[in-house]
Amino acid sequence: MTGRLLYDLTGLLHWYAWFRRPGGVQRVVEKLAACDAIRQSGTVEFVARVLGSERFFRVDPALLGNLSGLRRTHARGLRRAALSGVLSEGRLFHLPYLLLGWTGHAGSPVESVPPPGPQDTLFNPGDLWWQKKYAASIGGLKARTGVRIVQMIHDLYLIERPEWTPADEVRVFADQLRGIAPVVDRWLVGSQFMKRRIDRYLADNALPAKPVTILPMGWDSFGAASGSARFGGPGIEGPYILFVGTVEPRKNLSALLDAMQQLRAELGDRMPRLVVVGGPGWRAGDVPARLARAAREGYLVWLKNVSDADLAALYRNARFTVMPSQGEGWGLAVQESIAQGVPCIASDVGATREAGRDLAAYVDLSVAGELRRAMAAWITDDKALAEARARIAEALAFGRFATWNDAGQVLLGLARYKE
């Protein structure tokens, strides 16, 4: 008998309760969920956990991309929670949706999911930190039902570099990761870099070693790289350099702003504007103020809420992109830029070389001036930039690049395979 794959969207519902657009993790969760292999398998159910319990309710996959529908589903799911569960696990950010659910304004009740059995697989796509007893609940569910657990991990920077994140969030992430590790049957990661990281984490914390599978990250998030569509928001005239990512310490926007300032002094009117796509994140320091000041002075455009269609257009029409991150479990913005045919300058850290292959230009941020020099070369040398574009175009035309459907097939294979 073929078991079910329970695709857990608990974290996604929580994310969209507060944010309008996806971050990197959410983009992966959604693209994987939307691929044909998953949607057409007949064995996948999209679910979310009832707060304070081991129970799940169904989430209509047609609501992916429907912000108001996902928010109503979140509120309706919270209505399923018992008072004891709310008191033991509820957090302040649950309150507005608890009230919406309890007052009945969110719509009809959600549908419960039959309990899993040993033939079923529960897949958490990497955002297990929204409910503070999630890991303990999953452990209890596995002990009671024998369900297999496949857990994805996107990166470990919350615990490896805790200074980048508020202490409470670091603690929740660390607790959930340690809590779920003993019951995981198989880990999923996006890169060889993360495979090494999770193996080391398990060994260092005396946790059981379990198989780790690398999930291919699809290169088809926006379709083909061709197309002349322009950004649909406020006009961006003239050439621009693009940065995509949350405004937070790990993304290292301060280094990019420093390089831009130096280049403006050197190049004057030849200097393109910088377009930053990403909302403010944790512990951003003075970076938001610097972005706002540069925007007022006309050197920069900061876009905090951008649709997929507009993001694709912004990639395609950029002169080049820059990702000066201090650490990446994959490097989605590097991959997305290359996939749209646009050269990218990326810091040589984490998994960025896996994301950009040999098609991006990599810099060592520990070498003074290296980022500025790499940017200057593509600003002032049209021939060098054209050669980089041509090399990317040839690779995209004749190379083999993973799709999200390939990723879906890998996940379905894990659900069918029993260790």
C-alpha positions in Angstrom: 0.0 0.0 0.0 1.4 3.4 -1.0 1.6 5.8 2.0 0.9 9.5 2.1 3.4 12.3 2.0 2.2 14.9 4.5 3.7 18.2 3.3 3.7 20.4 6.3 2.8 24.1 5.6 2.6 25.1 9.3 5.6 27.5 8.9 4.3 29.0 5.7 1.0 29.9 7.2 2.8 31.6 10.1 5.1 33.5 7.7 2.2 34.9 5.7 0.3 35.9 8.8 2.9 38.7 9.1 4.6 39.1 5.8 3.2 39.8 2.3 6.1 38.4 0.2 8.2 35.2 0.6 11.8 35.1 1.9 14.3 32.6 0.5 13.0 29.7 2.6 9.4 30.4 1.7 10.3 30.6 -2.0 11.8 27.1 -1.8 8.8 25.8 0.1 6.3 27.2 -2.4 8.2 26.2 -5.6 8.6 22.6 -4.4 5.0 22.4 -3.4 3.8 23.8 -6.7 5.8 21.5 -9.0 3.9 19.0 -11.2 5.5 16.0 -9.6 4.1 16.9 -6.2 0.7 18.3 -7.3 -0.1 15.3 -9.5 1.3 12.5 -7.4 -2.0 11.6 -5.8 -0.3 10.7 -2.5 0.6 14.2 -1.2 -1.6 16.0 1.3 -0.8 19.6 2.4 -1.2 20.0 6.1 -0.6 22.2 9.1 -0.3 21.4 12.8 -3.0 22.3 15.2 -1.4 24.5 17.9 -0.7 22.5 21.1 -1.5 19.0 19.7 -0.3 16.2 17.5 -3.2 16.8 15.1 -3.1 18.3 11.6 -5.6 20.0 9.3 -5.7 20.2 5.6 -4.4 23.2 3.6 -5.8 23.7 0.1 -2.8 23.9 -2.2 -4.8 26.2 -4.5 -4.3 28.9 -1.8 -0.5 29.1 -2.3 0.0 32.6 -3.6 -3.4 33.8 -2.1 -2.4 35.9 0.8 -5.9 36.5 2.3 -6.8 32.8 1.8 -3.7 31.7 3.7 -4.3 34.1 6.5 -7.9 32.9 6.9 -6.7 29.3 6.9 -4.2 30.2 9.6 -7.0 31.7 11.7 -9.3 28.8 11.1 -6.6 26.3 12.1 -6.0 28.2 15.3 -9.7 27.8 16.1 -9.0 24.1 16.3 -6.6 24.6 19.2 -7.8 23.6 22.7 -7.5 26.2 25.4 -4.9 24.1 27.1 -2.8 24.0 23.9 -3.1 27.8 23.5 -2.0 28.4 27.1 1.0 26.0 26.8 2.2 27.0 23.4 0.6 30.2 22.2 2.8 33.2 21.6 2.0 36.9 21.3 2.0 36.7 17.5 -0.8 34.1 17.6 -3.3 36.4 19.3 -4.7 38.4 16.4 -5.4 35.2 14.4 -6.7 33.3 17.5 -9.2 36.1 17.9 -10.2 36.1 14.3 -10.7 32.3 14.4 -12.6 32.3 17.6 -15.0 35.0 16.5 -15.8 33.0 13.3 -14.9 35.8 10.9 -12.3 33.5 9.1 -14.9 31.3 7.5 -15.9 27.6 7.8 -13.9 25.2 9.9 -10.8 23.4 8.5 -10.8 19.7 7.7 -8.9 17.4 10.0 -6.3 15.0 8.6 -6.6 11.3 9.5 -3.7 10.3 11.8 -0.6 9.0 9.9 0.7 5.5 10.2 4.1 3.8 9.6 3.5 3.8 5.8 3.2 7.6 5.8 5.9 10.3 5.7 5.7 13.7 7.3 7.9 16.3 5.5 8.8 19.6 7.2 10.3 21.9 4.5 12.7 23.6 6.9 10.7 26.1 9.0 10.0 24.3 12.2 10.5 27.2 14.6 7.1 28.9 14.6 5.5 26.7 17.3 7.7 26.3 20.3 6.6 22.7 21.0 6.6 21.6 17.4 9.5 19.2 17.8 8.2 17.5 20.9 4.8 17.1 19.3 6.3 15.4 16.2 8.4 13.2 18.5 5.2 12.1 20.3 3.4 11.6 17.0 6.2 9.3 15.7 6.3 7.3 18.8 2.6 6.8 18.7 2.1 6.1 15.0 5.5 5.2 13.5 5.2 7.9 10.8 8.5 8.6 9.0 10.0 12.1 9.4 11.8 13.9 6.6 13.2 17.2 7.8 14.8 19.9 5.6 17.4 22.3 6.9 18.3 25.4 4.8 21.1 26.7 6.9 22.5 26.8 10.5 23.5 30.4 10.8 21.1 31.1 13.6 23.2 28.9 15.9 26.5 29.3 14.2 26.4 33.1 14.2 23.9 34.0 17.0 25.0 37.6 17.0 23.0 38.2 13.8 19.7 37.2 15.4 17.8 38.1 18.6 18.6 35.7 21.5 15.0 34.4 21.8 14.8 33.4 18.2 18.2 31.7 18.4 17.0 29.7 21.4 13.8 28.6 19.8 15.6 27.5 16.6 18.2 25.6 18.6 15.6 23.9 20.9 13.5 22.8 17.9 16.5 21.5 16.0 17.9 19.5 18.9 14.4 18.3 19.8 13.5 16.9 16.3 16.9 15.5 15.5 16.5 12.2 17.4 13.3 11.3 15.5 14.3 12.3 12.0 14.6 9.4 9.6 16.2 11.5 6.8 17.5 15.0 6.4 17.1 17.1 3.3 19.5 19.9 2.5 20.1 22.1 -0.6 23.8 21.8 -1.0 26.9 19.7 -0.3 28.0 22.6 2.0 24.9 22.0 4.1 25.3 18.3 4.1 28.7 18.7 5.7 27.2 21.2 8.2 24.4 19.0 9.4 26.7 16.0 9.7 29.0 18.0 11.8 26.2 19.5 13.9 24.8 16.0 14.7 28.3 14.7 15.6 29.1 17.7 17.8 25.9 17.4 19.7 26.0 13.6 20.2 22.8 13.3 18.1 22.0 10.2 16.0 23.6 10.2 12.5 20.9 9.8 9.9 21.1 9.8 6.0 21.3 13.2 4.4 19.9 13.8 0.9 20.6 16.8 -1.3 17.5 18.3 -2.8 18.2 19.9 -6.2 17.2 23.6 -6.2 15.2 24.4 -9.3 16.6 26.8 -11.9 13.1 27.4 -13.4 11.6 29.7 -10.7 10.7 32.4 -13.2 10.6 30.4 -16.4 12.9 31.0 -19.4 15.5 33.8 -19.2 14.2 35.5 -22.3 11.7 38.3 -22.2 11.7 42.1 -22.3 9.1 42.8 -19.6 9.9 45.8 -17.5 9.4 46.3 -13.7 5.8 47.1 -13.1 6.4 49.4 -10.1 7.8 53.0 -9.9 10.0 53.6 -12.9 13.7 52.8 -12.7 15.4 54.7 -15.5 18.9 54.0 -16.7 21.3 51.1 -15.8 21.2 49.7 -12.4 22.9 47.1 -10.2 20.6 44.7 -8.3 20.7 43.2 -4.8 18.1 40.7 -3.7 17.9 39.6 0.0 16.7 40.5 3.4 18.2 43.6 5.0 20.1 41.8 7.8 23.7 41.4 8.9 24.3 38.1 7.1 23.6 39.6 3.7 26.3 42.2 4.3 24.7 45.2 2.6 27.0 47.5 4.5 29.9 46.2 2.4 27.9 46.8 -0.8 27.0 50.3 0.3 30.6 51.1 1.1 31.7 49.9 -2.3 29.0 51.9 -4.0 30.0 55.1 -2.2 33.6 54.6 -3.2 32.7 53.9 -6.8 30.5 57.0 -7.0 33.5 59.1 -6.0 35.7 57.4 -8.6 33.2 57.1 -11.5 30.9 60.0 -11.1 28.1 60.0 -13.7 29.1 56.6 -15.1 28.0 55.0 -11.8 24.6 53.1 -12.1 22.1 53.2 -9.3 21.6 50.4 -6.9 18.2 48.7 -6.6 17.7 46.8 -3.3 14.9 44.2 -3.2 14.2 43.0 0.3 12.4 43.9 3.5 14.2 44.9 6.8 15.3 42.0 9.0 16.8 41.4 12.4 19.6 43.5 13.8 20.1 45.6 10.6 21.8 48.4 12.6 22.2 51.6 10.6 21.7 49.9 7.2 18.0 50.9 6.8 18.9 54.5 7.5 21.7 54.4 5.0 19.4 52.9 2.4 16.8 55.6 3.1 19.4 58.4 2.8 20.8 57.0 -0.4 17.3 56.8 -1.8 16.5 60.4 -1.0 19.8 61.4 -2.7 18.8 59.5 -5.8 21.5 56.9 -5.7 19.3 54.0 -4.8 15.9 52.5 -5.0 14.7 50.3 -2.1 11.8 47.9 -2.9 10.4 46.0 0.1 7.4 44.2 -1.5 7.9 42.8 -5.0 5.9 40.2 -6.8 7.5 37.2 -8.6 6.7 38.8 -12.0 8.3 42.1 -11.0 11.3 40.3 -9.4 11.9 38.4 -12.7 11.8 41.7 -14.6 14.2 43.3 -12.2 16.7 40.5 -12.6 16.4 40.5 -16.4 17.0 44.2 -16.8 19.8 44.6 -14.3 23.3 45.4 -15.6 24.5 42.8 -13.1 23.7 41.6 -9.5 25.7 41.6 -6.4 25.4 39.2 -3.4 28.1 40.1 -0.8 26.7 37.7 1.8 28.7 36.5 4.8 27.1 33.0 4.7 24.7 31.1 2.5 23.3 27.6 2.9 22.5 27.8 -0.9 22.6 31.2 -2.5 19.1 31.5 -4.1 19.7 35.1 -5.4 22.9 34.0 -7.1 21.2 31.1 -8.8 18.1 33.2 -9.8 20.4 35.9 -11.4 22.3 33.4 -13.4 19.1 31.6 -14.4 17.8 34.9 -15.9 21.0 35.3 -17.9 22.3 38.1 -15.7 26.0 38.1 -14.4 26.4 38.0 -10.6 29.2 39.0 -8.3 29.0 36.8 -5.2 31.1 36.4 -2.1 32.9 33.1 -2.0 31.3 31.7 1.1 29.0 28.8 2.1 27.3 27.2 -0.9 27.4 30.2 -3.3 29.7 28.3 -5.7 27.2 25.5 -5.8 24.4 27.9 -6.6 26.3 29.9 -9.2 28.5 27.1 -10.6 31.3 28.6 -12.7 29.0 31.2 -14.1 29.2 33.8 -11.4 32.2 36.0 -10.4 33.4 35.2 -6.9 35.1 37.6 -4.5 36.9 37.2 -1.2 35.5 39.8 1.1 38.5 39.5 3.4 40.6 41.1 0.7 40.3 44.9 0.9 38.8 46.4 -2.2 38.1 43.2 -4.0 34.4 43.7 -4.2 34.8 47.3 -5.4 37.3 46.3 -8.1 35.0 43.5 -9.4 32.1 45.9 -9.6 34.2 48.6 -11.3 35.2 46.1 -14.0 31.6 45.4 -15.0 30.6 49.0 -14.8 33.4 50.4 -17.0 34.1 47.4 -19.3 31.1 46.7 -21.5 33.0 44.0 -23.4 33.9 42.1 -20.3 30.3 42.2 -19.1 29.0 41.1 -22.5 31.4 38.1 -22.4 30.0 37.1 -19.0 26.5 37.3 -20.4 27.4 35.3 -23.4 29.0 32.6 -21.3 25.8 32.3 -19.2 23.6 32.3 -22.3 25.5 29.4 -23.8 25.4 27.4 -20.6 21.6 27.9 -20.2 21.1 27.0 -23.9 23.1 23.8 -23.8 23.6 22.7 -20.2 21.4 20.6 -17.9 20.0 22.5 -15.0 17.7 21.0 -12.3 14.1 22.0 -12.2 11.7 22.1 -9.3 10.0 19.1 -10.8 13.3 17.2 -10.4 13.3 18.3 -6.7 9.7 17.0 -6.3 10.7 13.7 -7.8 13.5 13.4 -5.2 11.1 14.1 -2.4 8.5 11.6 -3.6 11.3 9.0 -3.9 12.2 9.5 -0.3 8.6 9.1 0.8 8.4 5.8 -1.2 11.7 4.5 0.1 11.8 2.9 3.5 15.2 2.6 5.3 
